[in-house]
């Protein structure tokens, strides 16, 4: 394909982009811009075409003029991490809820313990999902929208923490803290 210039200054050469760590393409600049318009890629998506020395964020190429007038994401060191640190140590608190449930069962082994079961199992799931979703909304406002974060925020808190760290290019310390907290919660829940 030739390297002619299309309307709007976009090159008609073959472009490649990355998706989930894999190279996709070749596609035309027009197709790449359609993906951008459909929000399947963003200004931060790494792209490459012949003539570029290395992969570049789309916003650093001649196609940047097609980006909406939105600023780049907030620098990750300015994103508030308080919710994810709360989530990271939450398993320890959940161990105390499980202990309370176990005490309720020991006090009245034949009684109805459905409320205690709900509190010990349902409340942690609800709190994990809430913390992840509120944090994910904060990330969207900071310019880090990602559909996978929403899904894992609801289903698996530790996966959310590691994906979040990767998305923000941060050390996943809060993910490791969650794993450590989970191990501590198991140790606290084990009868002595």
C-alpha positions in Angstrom: 0.0 0.0 0.0 1.3 3.5 -0.7 2.1 6.1 1.9 -0.2 8.7 0.5 -1.9 11.1 2.7 -5.6 10.8 3.2 -8.1 13.6 4.0 -7.3 15.0 7.4 -3.6 14.2 7.2 -3.7 10.5 8.1 -1.3 8.2 6.3 -2.8 5.4 4.3 0.1 3.1 5.1 -0.4 -0.1 7.1 -0.7 0.5 10.9 -0.4 -2.0 13.7 -1.7 -1.6 17.3 -1.6 -3.6 20.5 -4.5 -5.3 22.2 -4.1 -7.4 25.3 -0.4 -7.6 24.7 -0.7 -8.8 21.2 0.1 -7.1 17.9 -2.9 -6.5 15.7 -2.9 -5.4 12.0 -2.0 -4.4 9.5 -4.9 -2.0 9.1 -5.3 1.3 7.4 -5.2 4.6 9.2 -8.9 5.0 8.5 -9.6 1.7 10.2 -7.4 2.7 13.1 -9.4 5.9 13.4 -12.6 4.0 13.4 -11.4 1.9 16.3 -10.5 5.1 18.1 -13.9 6.6 17.4 -15.6 3.4 18.7 -13.4 3.7 21.9 -11.9 0.3 21.3 -8.4 1.9 21.4 -7.3 5.2 23.0 -4.6 7.8 22.6 -2.5 5.6 24.9 -2.7 2.6 22.7 0.7 1.7 21.3 0.8 1.9 17.5 3.4 1.3 14.8 3.8 1.8 11.1 6.8 1.7 8.7 8.9 4.7 9.4 8.5 4.7 13.2 11.5 3.5 15.2 9.4 1.9 17.9 5.9 1.5 19.2 4.4 4.9 20.1 1.2 5.9 21.9 -1.3 7.0 19.2 -1.3 10.4 20.8 2.4 10.8 19.8 1.8 10.1 16.1 0.4 12.2 13.2 -3.0 10.7 14.1 -3.1 12.6 17.3 -5.1 15.3 15.7 -8.1 12.9 15.6 -8.2 12.5 19.3 -10.9 14.2 21.2 -9.9 17.3 23.0 -9.3 15.4 26.2 -6.2 15.6 28.3 -4.0 12.5 28.8 -4.7 10.5 32.0 -3.6 11.9 35.3 -0.1 10.8 36.2 -0.4 7.6 38.2 1.5 9.0 41.2 -1.4 11.5 41.6 -4.1 8.9 41.6 -5.5 8.3 45.1 -4.7 4.7 46.3 -6.6 4.8 49.6 -9.5 2.6 48.5 -7.2 -0.1 47.1 -5.1 -0.1 50.3 -8.4 -0.5 52.3 -9.3 -3.4 50.0 -5.8 -4.9 50.4 -6.1 -5.2 54.2 -9.8 -6.0 54.2 -9.3 -9.8 54.4 -8.1 -9.4 58.0 -11.3 -7.7 59.0 -13.3 -10.4 57.3 -11.5 -13.0 59.4 -13.0 -11.3 62.5 -16.5 -11.5 60.9 -15.9 -15.3 60.3 -14.9 -15.6 64.0 -18.0 -13.8 65.1 -20.1 -16.2 62.9 -18.3 -19.2 64.4 -19.0 -18.0 67.9 -22.7 -17.6 67.1 -22.7 -21.2 65.8 -20.9 -22.5 68.9 -23.2 -20.7 71.3 -26.3 -22.2 69.6 -25.3 -25.2 67.4 -28.9 -26.0 66.4 -30.1 -22.4 65.8 -30.7 -20.6 62.6 -27.5 -18.9 61.6 -28.5 -17.5 58.2 -27.9 -13.9 59.3 -24.5 -14.7 60.7 -23.7 -16.6 57.5 -24.8 -13.7 55.3 -22.7 -11.2 57.4 -19.6 -13.4 57.3 -19.9 -14.3 53.5 -22.1 -11.7 51.9 -20.8 -8.6 53.5 -17.1 -9.2 52.4 -18.3 -9.8 48.8 -20.4 -6.7 48.8 -17.7 -4.5 50.4 -15.0 -5.8 48.0 -17.2 -5.1 44.9 -18.2 -1.7 46.3 -14.6 -0.7 47.0 -13.4 -1.9 43.6 -16.2 -0.2 41.7 -15.8 3.1 43.5 -12.1 3.0 42.9 -12.7 2.1 39.2 -15.0 5.1 38.9 -12.2 7.3 40.3 -9.8 5.8 37.8 -12.2 6.6 34.9 -12.3 10.2 36.1 -8.5 10.2 36.1 -8.5 9.0 32.5 -7.9 5.2 33.0 -11.0 3.7 31.7 -10.9 -0.1 31.3 -13.8 -2.5 30.9 -11.8 -5.4 32.3 -11.2 -3.6 35.6 -15.0 -3.3 36.1 -15.5 -7.0 35.5 -12.7 -8.1 37.8 -13.6 -5.5 40.4 -17.0 -7.2 40.8 -15.7 -10.8 40.7 -12.1 -11.0 42.0 -10.6 -8.3 44.1 -7.0 -9.5 44.0 -7.0 -9.7 40.2 -8.5 -6.2 40.1 -5.6 -5.0 42.3 -2.9 -6.5 40.1 -4.6 -5.3 36.8 -5.0 -1.8 38.3 -1.3 -1.7 39.2 -0.4 -2.8 35.6 -2.8 -0.3 34.1 -1.3 2.6 36.1 2.2 1.2 35.7 2.6 1.0 39.5 4.3 -1.6 41.6 1.5 -4.0 42.7 2.3 -3.6 46.4 -1.4 -3.4 47.3 -2.0 -6.7 45.4 0.8 -8.4 47.4 -0.6 -6.8 50.6 -4.0 -8.4 49.7 -2.4 -11.8 49.3 -0.5 -11.4 52.7 -3.8 -10.2 54.4 -5.6 -13.2 53.0 -3.0 -15.6 54.4 -3.1 -13.8 57.7 -6.9 -14.1 57.7 -6.7 -17.8 57.1 -4.2 -18.1 60.0 -6.5 -16.1 62.2 -9.5 -18.3 61.3 -7.7 -21.5 61.9 -8.7 -23.0 65.3 -5.8 -23.2 67.8 
